[in-house]
Structures are given as C-alpha cells and as structure tokens.
Amino acid sequence: MTDVLDRAVEALRRMPPEDRDSMAEAILTVAEGRLPLDIEPEHLPFVLEGLAQLERGEFVEGTPEELVAASFRSRVP
C-alpha cells in the first residue's frame, strides 16, 4: 500500500466502530463505482469542498478531540 493509503486505513481503525463502518461503506461505494450515497442538497457544497481538499492533499490528521483542542490552543487571546 502507499503511505497515504496506509495512513488512511490506520485512521479508519482508530475511529469508533459506527463511524468506521459508514466511512468504509462510502469508500467502497466510490471504489466500486456504485451510485453515491444520498447527500442532502444543503450539504453538497461542503462535500464537494472536502473532496477538493483531499485532491489537493489538504487534510489534517488526528482525532476530533485533538483537533478541537489544538484549535483552542492556537487562538490568540
């Protein structure tokens, strides 16, 4: 596997089971060329922006808790 794929699989393994399963299903949907999951119209711009960020290699690693804590630490008082 490539480094990025190894990191993605490892990140999936750290996720809670219910999140991991839904993410794995989404990956399989795309990888197998199946019709995408239903996306609420108001969420579509955010999904498309997230996909564009992935294409550009713009993603942050860490648990949600770590990311939120880091964002609070980085704020200037």
Protein Blocks (a to p, Z undefined) as FASTA:
>chain_A
ZZklmmmmmmmmmpcfklmmmmmmmmmmmmnopacddddfklmmmmmmmmmmmmnopace
ddfklmmmmmmmmpcZZ
